[in-house]
Amino acid sequence: MNGTIPDIRLQTENRERQWLSPFATRSAESRGREIPEEPCQIRTDFQRDRDRIIHSKAFRRLKHKTQVFITPTGDHFVTRLTHTLEVSQLARTIARSLRLNEDLTEAISLGHDLGHTPFGHIGEEVLAELYRGGFRHNEQSLHVVEKLENNGRGLNLTFEVRDGILNHSKARSGIQAAATGNPATLEGEVCRLADALAYINHDIGDAIRAGLIRESDLPREAVKVLGDRHSKRVDTMVKDVIVSSWGVSGMAPLRPAMIGLSQTVLDACNELRDFLFERVYTIRDQAADDARNIVRNLYDFLLRYPHRMPGEYINPEDPERGVVDYIAGMTDYYATRMAMSFGLT
């Protein structure tokens, strides 16, 4: 190749200055990385973060981690990976429409669930019960990108991406109630809301596919507001976020710059979410009980025999932390296989 590559990153950063909303997070104004690095000639810092997440081992493992249904027999059930991709798609659409930083939004979305356990929230609940320090998947996701990936060196992501990953969780009380702190960026707020919109919709589809509910079981008033099928509900929710958050775009100066839903759509979304907790998320079956036993037995066994773990997880100063990190990183298949190989099932 003859000649030199022009500084594409600077061109992108200039376009961001010209186009993005005054409330958006500009790549050139990032609070940076814990370990300073030379800028890339082609990619902005947020684009580099996105690429590092996609190429991480933790991201690849998401394809074999449960979203809601454990070891489903059909090919069309949502996994933690397909959930992540749906969150990214919804969040990017919203961010682009509101003139926010789409690259930052994408990086947060792709990294937000890297710390999820095998067997979905069941695995998370068991580790939270067993580990004296507690366990929350958002904190584990941050731990993955800061400490565990890249042979223990971490991915050295920017502050904004790490902050969005840490603060993406919702409280049980509603999809706009924070379980952690509020994200430092509007892009992080978009990802937190897109996460809820994604799982409400695809979990309904999976529950119908599994025979737990029928479309006619959905709360009538929520269906009336949001729509009577998946595509209509997604369309209603995304458009409502954009309209309700239009002040963020910088094109409506008299409106507050905040991310949210209208009260009518928010109430309908929360009604669907409550319905899912009642009819889907809290259902106990044999697969759920088996998953709990696998995680619990692995935890006890590996505390007694830490040499059965790969060397990078053996932590003499905090043995439990190493066990938690090893189990949390397992896929459903790997956890089941390990339990069988140790004679724990």
N, C-alpha and C positions, 0 to 999 in steps of 0.2 A: 504493500500500500504506500503510495507516494503522498508527501505532505503531512501535515499534522491535523489532529482532530481539533476543531474549534471548541471553546469552553462552553459546552452545552449546558452545564449546570448553571453558569451565570446567566445564560439566556432564559432558562426556566425561572430562575429567581427574579429576573426582571419582569417576566410576564406575570408572576405572582404579585409583584408590587403594583402592577397596572390593573390587574383584573380582580384579585381577591377582595372580599369585603374588608372594610376597616377592622372588623371584629375577628377576622380569620387569623390563623397562626401561620406566619410566613417562614419558609424553610431557613432563610438567611438570618432569621431572628431567634432561632432555636436556642434554648438554654444550654445546649451542648451535651457532650458525653462525659462520663466520669473520667475516662482516659482520653485525652485529646488525640485527634487523628487528622491527618492531612485530608482536605476535602477531595472528593472524587471529581474528576473532570467532566463526567457525563451525568451523574445522578446527584440529586439533592440529598441532604442527610436523611430525610424521611423516606425517600425512595430506597436508599441503602438499607435502612432498617427493615422495610418491607421485604427486600430480597433476602436479608439475613434470616428473617423469620421463616420464609418459605423454604429455604434450604436447610433448616434445622432438623435434627432428628426428632425432636418433640412434635414438630408439625406433621411429619410423615406418620407418626404413630396415631394421630387423631383418627385415621381412617378405620382403625380397629378398636375405637373406644365408644362405649355406649352413649347415646344421647338420652333416651328414656327407656327404650325397650331392650332388654338384655337378650343376647343371642337370638334375634328374630329369625324366623325361617324364610321370610321374603327378601327379595333383593332391593326393594324400594323404600325400606325404612331409613330414616335419617340417622346418620352417624355424627360423631362430634366433628368430623371433618366437613361433611356436607352442611351441617349447621353453621360452621365457621364461614364457609363460602357464601351462604345465604345472608348472614349478618353483614359480610363485606359488601355484597351487592346492594343491599338496602341502604347501608350507611353511605356508600359512595354516591348513590342516586340522590340522597338527601343533601349530602355535603356539596355536590356539584350544583344542585339547584339553588342552594343558599350562598353560593360563592365562598364556601369554606375550602380548606386545604384537603383535597381528595386523597393525596398521597399519605398524609398523616392519618386520615380517617381509615384508609385501607390498612396501614401498618398496625394500628391499634386493633382493628377488627380481626385481623389474621392471627394476632398474638394473644387475644384475650382469654382463650381457653386452653393454653398450652399446659397448664398445671392441673387440668382435670384428671381425676382418678379413673381407673378401670371401673366399669359398672355404673358410670354416671354419678348421680348424687347419692346413691346408696354407698358407694365406696368412700365418698367424701364424708358422709355421716359417720361411718365406722371409724375412719381415721381421726375424726374430730373427737370421738368418744375415747379412743385409745391413747392418743398422743397428748401428753401433759401440756404441751404448748398450744393445743388446739390445731385445727386444720381448716383453712378456707382456700378454695381453689384459686381465687383471684390473687391471694398472697403467694400461693405456690407458683402461679404463672409468672409472677415477677421474679421469684426465686430461680425459676428455670432460665429466664433470659439473663439474669444477673450472675448466677453462680454455677448452674449445672451444665448448660450447653457449652459447646466448643471445648470439650475436655476440661471442664472446670474453670475455664477463663470467662465464660459468659459471652454474650453477643455485643456488649458495650453499646447499647441502644441509647438514643437521645432521651433526655428527661421527659419530653412530651409524650413519647410512646410508652415509656415505663409508667408514667402517671396514669395514662388512659387505661392500660392493662390493669393496674392495681385498683382503680376506682370504677370498674364497669358493673359491679354487682348491684342488684336491686334488693330492697327489703321485701319481706313477705307481705307487707301492708299494701303494696301497689307498685306498678311498673315505673312510676316516676319518683319513688321513695328510695333514697340511697341507703345501701347497707354499709357502705364505707364512706369516705369523704367524697366531696364533689370533684370531678375532674377539673384540672387547671385550664383546660381548653374547651372551646365549643365543639371541636371535633371529637373530643372524648365524650362529651354529652351526647352527641349524635350516635356514637357507637353503643353507649349504654342503652339508649332507647331502641336502636335497631336490633340489639340482642333480644330484647323482650318481644318486639314485633315479630321477629323471625320465629322464635320458639313457640309463641302462642299459635301461630298459623300452622307450622309443620307438625307440631305435637297433636293438633286436632286431626290432621290427616293420618298420622300414624295410629292414633287411638281408634279411628274408624277402620283403618286397615287391619288392626289387630282384633277387631270385633268387640272392643270395650264399650264403645258408644256408637250411636248412629247420628247422622247429620241432623235428624229431627229432634235429637236430645239437646242440642245446643240452646242456650237461653234465648227465648224468642225476641226479647227487646234488643239484645246485643246483635243478633242476626239482622234485625230490622235496620239498625244503625250502620253496621259494617258490611253486610252482604251475605248472600246465601251460598257462596262457594269461595274456595281458597283465593282465587285470583282477584275477586271483587274485594275481599277483606284486605288483602295486601295493598291493593290500589287505594282503597279508602284511607287506610292508616298512613301510608306514605304521603299522599296528597295532603292529609290533614296536618301532619308534622310540618310540611313545607309552608302551608298557608299560616298555621299558627305561629311559626317561627320566622316569619318573613322579615321581622325587624333585624334579624341576624345578617341578612343579605346586604345591609347598608343602603338599601333602596327604599326604605320606609322609615325615615329618621324619627318619626313620632311614635313608633312602636318599640317596645322593649326588646333588647337583644338577648333573647333567651330561647332555649330549645324546649319544645313541649308539644302537647296535643291539646285540642279544644276539650272543654269539660265533657261534652257529650260523647266524643269518641274515647276519651280517657276512661270514662265510666263504663262504656261498653267493653273496652279492652280488659279492664280489671274484672268485669263480670265473667268474661271468658276465662281469664286466668284463675279466678276462684273456682270456676266450674272444673277446670283441669286438675286443680289440687284435690278437689273432692272426688272426682270420678277416675282420675288417671294416676297422678303422681303419688298418692298415698296408698295405692292398692298393694297389698302384700300377696305374693304368690310364691311358688316353690323356687322359681328362678331367682327372685329377690332374696329369699332366705339362703339359697346356695351361695349367692354372691357375697352376702354378709359373712357367711362362715369362711369363705375363701380368704377374704381380706383379713378377718380376725385371726385365722389360723396362721396365715403367712406372717402377720405382725409378730405373734408370739414366737413362732419358730425362728424367725430371723433375728430376733433379739437374743435368743439362746445360742444361735449358731451363725453369728455375723460373717464367718468365713465362707458361708455359702452364697454370699453376695459378690458381685464384681468389686474389685479393689477400690474403685473410686467412690463407692458408697459407704465404705467402712470408716466410721467417724469415732475415734477413741474418745474424743472430748464430749461428744453427744451421740451415743450409739442410736438412740431413738430417732434422731434427726436423719441419720443415714438410712434407717429402715423406712421411714416415711417417704424420703425422696425416691428410694428404689421402688416401693410399691406404687406410689402416685404416678410414676412414669410408665408403669406396665400397661399394656393393652389388655382387653378382656381375655383374649386367647392366651397371652403369655402368662397372666396371673393364674388362669385355670391350669395351664400346662405345668407351671412351677408347683402349684399345690399338689397336683397329681404326682409329680416326680419326687416330692418330699413325703408322700404318703399322707397327705392332710385331708383328702376327700374320701 
